[in-house]
Amino acid sequence: MKLRPRLTNDQIKARLILIVGVGLTIVFVASIGTILYGIQFVTQPATMAESDKEAWSLLSPLMMSLSGVLAGILAANGLKSDKDKKDPDA
């Protein structure tokens, strides 16, 4: 049985970022899809119930936080550590 070579720290970090990013994206897309389904296809009464108002007011900061975390992961992924940079004059 042939063993696979061990992963480097950069490869492990890249896989971890990918897994977290995909997981958060799935949650974000599912939440948006559920909200859109509830708005378009579920019959709503003329006046909104108090519990529904509270649920909608809770979803807004949740979705903003998820989108902020996704943007942060994408932005941090573009940053490279100083040890990877080499002096171009050398």
CYANA upper distance limits for C-alpha pairs under 8 A (distance plus 0.5 A):
  7 LEU  CA     11 GLN  CA      6.41
  7 LEU  CA     12 ILE  CA      6.88
  8 THR  CA     12 ILE  CA      6.82
  9 ASN  CA     13 LYS  CA      6.61
 10 ASP  CA     14 ALA  CA      6.60
 11 GLN  CA     15 ARG  CA      6.73
 12 ILE  CA     16 LEU  CA      6.66
 13 LYS  CA     17 ILE  CA      6.66
 14 ALA  CA     18 LEU  CA      6.68
 15 ARG  CA     19 ILE  CA      6.66
 16 LEU  CA     20 VAL  CA      6.67
 17 ILE  CA     21 GLY  CA      6.39
 17 ILE  CA     73 ILE  CA      7.85
 17 ILE  CA     77 ASN  CA      8.19
 18 LEU  CA     22 VAL  CA      6.50
 19 ILE  CA     23 GLY  CA      6.58
 20 VAL  CA     24 LEU  CA      6.64
 21 GLY  CA     25 THR  CA      6.53
 21 GLY  CA     70 LEU  CA      7.11
 21 GLY  CA     73 ILE  CA      7.50
 22 VAL  CA     26 ILE  CA      6.64
 23 GLY  CA     27 VAL  CA      6.90
 24 LEU  CA     28 PHE  CA      6.55
 24 LEU  CA     66 LEU  CA      7.61
 24 LEU  CA     70 LEU  CA      7.40
 25 THR  CA     29 VAL  CA      6.53
 25 THR  CA     70 LEU  CA      7.85
 26 ILE  CA     30 ALA  CA      6.50
 27 VAL  CA     31 SER  CA      6.57
 28 PHE  CA     32 ILE  CA      6.74
 28 PHE  CA     63 MET  CA      7.63
 28 PHE  CA     66 LEU  CA      7.08
 28 PHE  CA     67 SER  CA      7.99
 29 VAL  CA     33 GLY  CA      6.51
 30 ALA  CA     34 THR  CA      6.57
 31 SER  CA     35 ILE  CA      6.69
 31 SER  CA     63 MET  CA      8.44
 32 ILE  CA     36 LEU  CA      6.65
 33 GLY  CA     37 TYR  CA      6.53
 34 THR  CA     38 GLY  CA      6.60
 35 ILE  CA     39 ILE  CA      6.72
 36 LEU  CA     40 GLN  CA      6.60
 37 TYR  CA     41 PHE  CA      6.06
 37 TYR  CA     42 VAL  CA      7.60
 38 GLY  CA     42 VAL  CA      5.74
 44 GLN  CA     48 MET  CA      8.22
 48 MET  CA     52 ASP  CA      6.93
 48 MET  CA     53 LYS  CA      7.26
 49 ALA  CA     53 LYS  CA      6.98
 50 GLU  CA     54 GLU  CA      6.91
 51 SER  CA     55 ALA  CA      6.74
 52 ASP  CA     56 TRP  CA      6.72
 53 LYS  CA     57 SER  CA      6.64
 54 GLU  CA     58 LEU  CA      6.67
 55 ALA  CA     59 LEU  CA      6.81
 56 TRP  CA     60 SER  CA      7.08
 57 SER  CA     61 PRO  CA      8.08
 58 LEU  CA     62 LEU  CA      7.11
 59 LEU  CA     63 MET  CA      6.58
 60 SER  CA     64 MET  CA      6.82
 61 PRO  CA     65 SER  CA      6.54
 62 LEU  CA     66 LEU  CA      6.77
 63 MET  CA     67 SER  CA      6.66
 64 MET  CA     68 GLY  CA      6.58
 65 SER  CA     69 VAL  CA      6.63
 66 LEU  CA     70 LEU  CA      6.71
 67 SER  CA     71 ALA  CA      6.64
 68 GLY  CA     72 GLY  CA      6.55
 69 VAL  CA     73 ILE  CA      6.66
 70 LEU  CA     74 LEU  CA      6.77
 71 ALA  CA     75 ALA  CA      6.54
 72 GLY  CA     76 ALA  CA      6.42
 73 ILE  CA     77 ASN  CA      6.53
 74 LEU  CA     78 GLY  CA      7.25
 75 ALA  CA     79 LEU  CA      7.58
 80 LYS  CA     84 ASP  CA      7.41
 80 LYS  CA     85 LYS  CA      8.50
 81 SER  CA     85 LYS  CA      7.84
